[in-house]
Amino acid sequence: MKVGKIVLVDGFDEIPFGLGLPPFLGPEVRYLAGACWDRDDKTRVIYVTHEDLKAGRKSSLLSDAEIVLVFAGYGEAAPCIKPSDGVNGPRVASLQDLVDYIAYLECPKILGGPYVMVNNGDVDEKFGFDVVVTGDLSKYAHELFADGGKVESIDPSLERDNGDLKTFSILGAGLSVQNNGYPSFLSCSVELYRGCPSASLGGCSFCHETRHTTVEYRPVEDVVAEVAKLAELGCENIVFDCPCFYSYFSNPDEEGRLLLDPSAIEKLLEGTRSVGSDVRGFHVANVNPGVVARDPEGSEKITKLILKHCSDGNFPNLRVVTFDDEVALQNNTQATWEESTA
């Protein structure tokens, strides 16, 4: 049995290396849509955000949904400072809010996303989800719709890999046109890798990326293909998201110091710029100041590449967690006070 109509509820996320809070559209929800369309490109995927639900927008489109997929971000599950703190604007939805808006829909409801991961899959039964996905929601959905939507038969701990993303990212780019900010007021976050290169040194104590024991760098050609598709669809703003942009394709030496790879970043920026000539904003996100300080020569080359290929107004966000060396030591933040201010 084919599934004809799926509702994808975006509760937003704001982890700094996967921004999905307006005006950003995160990669994970696009992968999720792509996974659905890979099984059947005629499946109707209705994308609704927490803001849509609050405002009553798109409510008429939710009827007759056969399955609801809920992507829930950290929200109250992660008691740490986040980009939206102190800002009067959209925030990550609480799980209760999301449930209140979709409870009336009489179809299977499946929950996944960082909320589940940070809670180690422990979600109260009162929320009424038929399945809680502890792995990747996109991978689960891909297997689910291969099996005709039988929710009880799929392993909820499945995780996607780069082979999956090669397909999911291209097909899922089409979700961007359903976003309220499309095209001019939307910035699509593009993932460069999963995991954290600094995790070879233990990783920051508060970061969930350390749950991935290895770093999976997305091949340059796969990222270029995704950007090409987003550009073809008219998306005007792209931001490269990861724990540290400068660390793309880096590898630790014998002492654990990350050796940067400016040549890989040159291929990435040249390739994406060539296919995205009409993209208005090309930005990079996070940079670990400790990485920059420990490889000044490689960092200088990468900085010059950013200046050459990225758009005006772009600035790498130096991920300074603390200026207190004792706090840095206890939380293994990979950057001392001296390195953060060098």
C-alpha positions in Angstrom: 0.0 0.0 0.0 1.3 3.4 -1.0 1.1 6.4 1.3 -0.4 9.3 -0.6 -0.2 12.2 1.9 2.3 12.9 4.6 2.4 15.9 6.9 5.9 17.0 8.0 5.8 19.1 11.1 8.9 21.2 11.7 9.3 22.1 15.4 12.5 23.9 14.5 16.0 23.4 15.8 18.8 25.8 16.6 21.9 23.8 17.2 24.6 26.1 15.8 25.8 23.5 13.2 22.3 22.7 11.8 20.3 25.9 12.1 16.6 25.4 11.3 15.1 28.3 13.1 13.6 31.0 10.8 15.0 32.5 8.6 16.9 29.2 8.3 15.6 25.9 6.9 17.6 23.1 8.4 19.0 20.2 6.4 17.4 17.4 8.4 13.8 18.3 7.5 14.8 18.5 3.8 16.4 15.1 4.1 13.2 13.8 5.6 11.1 15.1 2.6 13.7 13.7 0.2 13.5 10.3 1.8 9.7 10.3 1.3 9.9 11.4 -2.3 12.6 8.9 -3.1 10.1 6.1 -2.4 7.4 7.8 -4.4 7.8 11.1 -6.1 4.0 11.5 -6.3 3.6 11.4 -2.5 2.1 14.7 -1.3 4.4 16.0 1.5 2.8 18.9 3.3 5.4 21.0 5.2 4.1 23.0 8.2 6.1 24.8 10.8 5.3 25.5 14.5 4.7 29.1 13.4 2.2 27.9 10.8 0.3 25.9 13.4 0.2 28.8 15.8 -1.1 31.2 13.2 -3.7 28.7 11.8 -1.9 28.7 8.4 -2.1 25.6 6.3 -4.6 24.0 8.7 -6.9 23.1 5.9 -4.1 21.1 4.3 -3.7 18.7 7.2 -6.9 16.8 6.8 -6.7 13.3 5.4 -3.1 13.0 6.4 -2.1 9.3 6.4 1.1 9.8 8.5 2.4 12.7 10.5 6.2 13.0 10.9 7.2 15.4 13.7 10.8 16.8 13.7 11.4 18.2 17.2 14.4 20.3 18.1 16.3 20.7 21.4 13.9 23.2 23.0 13.6 22.8 26.7 15.4 19.5 26.5 18.7 21.3 26.3 19.2 23.8 29.1 22.0 25.8 27.5 22.4 29.2 25.8 21.1 29.1 22.2 21.2 31.6 19.3 17.6 32.7 19.9 18.1 33.6 23.5 17.3 37.3 24.1 15.8 37.6 20.6 12.1 38.4 20.1 11.3 35.9 17.3 10.4 32.3 16.5 11.7 29.7 19.0 12.0 26.0 19.1 8.6 24.6 19.8 7.9 22.7 23.0 6.8 19.1 22.4 3.5 19.8 24.2 2.7 22.7 21.8 3.3 20.5 18.8 1.1 17.7 20.2 -1.7 20.1 21.0 -1.9 21.2 17.4 -1.9 17.7 15.8 -3.7 15.6 18.4 -7.0 15.6 16.4 -5.4 14.0 13.3 -6.5 10.3 13.2 -3.4 8.8 11.7 0.0 7.4 13.0 2.2 10.1 14.5 6.0 9.6 14.5 8.4 11.7 16.5 12.1 12.2 15.8 14.9 14.8 15.9 17.3 16.3 18.4 14.6 16.4 21.1 14.6 12.6 21.1 18.4 12.3 20.9 19.1 14.6 23.8 16.5 12.7 25.9 18.0 9.3 24.9 14.6 8.3 23.5 12.8 8.8 26.8 9.6 10.5 25.7 6.5 10.4 27.9 3.7 8.2 26.6 1.2 11.0 27.3 2.3 12.7 24.1 0.7 9.9 22.2 3.3 9.1 19.5 3.0 5.8 17.8 6.7 5.6 17.3 9.7 7.5 18.8 12.6 7.4 16.4 15.9 7.4 18.3 18.0 7.3 15.1 17.5 9.5 12.0 13.9 10.3 11.1 14.8 10.5 7.4 16.3 7.0 7.4 13.3 5.6 9.3 10.9 7.2 6.9 12.8 5.9 3.9 12.4 2.3 5.2 8.9 2.9 6.4 7.5 3.9 3.0 9.3 1.0 1.4 7.2 -1.2 3.6 3.9 0.5 2.9 3.8 2.7 6.0 3.7 -0.2 8.5 5.0 1.7 11.6 5.4 -1.4 13.8 7.8 -3.2 11.4 10.8 -0.7 11.2 13.8 -0.4 13.5 13.6 3.2 15.0 17.3 3.3 15.7 18.4 3.3 12.0 20.9 6.0 11.0 21.5 7.6 7.6 24.9 7.7 5.9 26.4 9.8 3.1 25.0 7.4 0.5 21.5 8.2 1.7 22.2 11.9 1.8 23.3 11.9 -1.8 19.7 11.2 -2.8 17.8 12.7 0.1 19.5 16.1 -0.2 18.8 16.5 -3.9 15.1 15.4 -3.7 14.6 17.2 -0.4 15.7 20.5 -1.8 12.2 20.8 -3.2 10.8 21.3 0.3 12.3 24.8 0.3 9.6 26.2 -2.0 7.0 25.4 0.7 8.8 27.6 3.3 7.2 30.9 4.1 10.5 32.8 3.6 11.1 31.4 0.1 13.0 32.6 -1.9 14.4 35.9 -0.6 13.9 35.6 3.1 15.0 32.0 3.4 18.5 30.7 4.2 19.1 27.0 3.5 21.6 25.4 5.9 23.8 22.9 4.1 25.5 20.2 6.1 29.2 19.5 5.4 29.8 16.7 7.8 28.4 14.7 10.7 30.2 14.4 14.0 33.0 16.7 15.1 36.7 16.5 14.2 37.6 17.8 17.7 35.9 14.7 19.1 39.2 12.9 18.5 40.3 15.0 21.6 37.2 14.0 23.5 34.8 16.7 22.2 32.9 19.4 24.2 31.2 17.8 27.2 27.8 19.4 26.4 27.6 18.6 22.7 25.6 15.7 21.2 27.9 15.4 18.2 30.2 13.3 20.3 27.6 10.5 20.1 28.9 10.0 16.5 32.2 8.2 17.1 33.6 9.0 13.7 33.4 12.1 11.4 31.6 11.6 8.2 32.6 14.3 5.7 30.2 14.7 2.8 32.1 14.5 -0.5 32.6 17.8 -2.2 30.7 16.7 -5.3 27.6 15.8 -3.2 27.5 19.2 -1.5 28.0 20.9 -4.9 25.1 18.9 -6.3 22.8 19.9 -3.4 23.7 23.6 -3.7 23.1 23.4 -7.5 19.6 22.0 -6.9 18.8 24.7 -4.3 20.0 27.4 -6.7 18.0 25.9 -9.5 14.9 26.1 -7.4 15.6 29.8 -6.7 16.9 29.7 -3.2 18.8 32.9 -2.7 20.8 32.2 0.5 23.1 29.3 1.5 24.9 28.8 4.8 27.4 26.0 5.3 26.8 24.5 8.7 29.0 22.3 10.8 30.8 22.5 14.2 33.9 24.1 12.5 34.0 25.1 8.8 37.8 25.3 8.8 37.9 21.6 9.9 36.2 20.3 6.8 38.2 17.2 5.7 40.8 17.8 8.5 42.6 14.9 10.1 44.3 14.6 13.5 48.1 14.1 13.6 49.9 11.8 16.0 49.5 14.4 18.8 45.8 14.8 18.1 46.3 18.3 16.5 43.9 18.8 13.6 45.7 19.3 10.2 43.5 21.5 8.1 42.9 20.8 4.4 42.6 24.2 2.5 42.5 22.3 -0.8 39.3 20.6 0.0 37.7 23.9 1.1 38.9 25.5 -2.1 37.2 22.8 -4.2 34.1 23.2 -2.1 33.8 27.0 -2.4 34.8 27.1 -6.1 32.4 24.3 -6.9 29.4 25.7 -5.1 30.0 29.2 -6.3 30.2 28.0 -9.9 26.8 26.2 -9.7 25.3 28.9 -7.5 26.2 32.1 -9.4 22.7 33.5 -8.8 22.8 32.8 -5.0 22.7 36.1 -3.3 24.2 35.1 0.1 27.0 32.5 0.5 27.9 32.3 4.1 29.9 30.0 6.5 28.8 29.5 10.0 31.0 28.2 12.9 34.7 28.2 13.4 36.6 26.7 16.4 39.1 29.4 17.5 41.4 26.6 18.9 41.7 25.0 15.5 42.6 28.4 13.9 45.2 29.1 16.6 46.9 25.7 16.2 47.2 25.9 12.4 47.7 29.5 11.5 49.1 28.8 8.1 46.2 26.6 7.0 43.7 29.0 8.6 45.1 31.9 6.7 44.7 30.1 3.4 41.1 29.2 4.3 40.3 32.7 5.4 41.5 34.1 2.0 39.3 31.5 0.2 36.3 32.7 2.2 37.0 36.3 1.3 37.4 35.3 -2.4 34.3 33.1 -2.8 31.7 34.0 -0.2 29.4 37.0 -0.4 29.7 40.4 1.3 28.7 40.5 4.9 29.8 37.0 5.6 31.6 36.4 8.8 32.7 33.1 10.4 31.2 32.8 13.9 34.1 32.1 16.2 32.7 29.5 18.6 34.0 30.9 21.8 32.3 28.9 24.5 34.1 30.5 27.5 37.0 32.8 28.4 37.5 30.9 31.6 40.3 28.4 31.2 39.0 26.3 34.1 35.6 26.1 32.6 37.2 25.2 29.2 39.3 22.5 30.9 36.3 20.9 32.7 34.1 21.0 29.6 36.9 20.1 27.1 35.9 23.0 24.8 39.1 22.7 22.6 40.0 26.4 23.0 41.8 28.3 25.7 41.4 32.0 26.5 44.7 32.7 24.6 43.5 30.8 21.6 40.1 32.4 21.6 41.5 36.0 21.6 44.6 35.4 19.4 
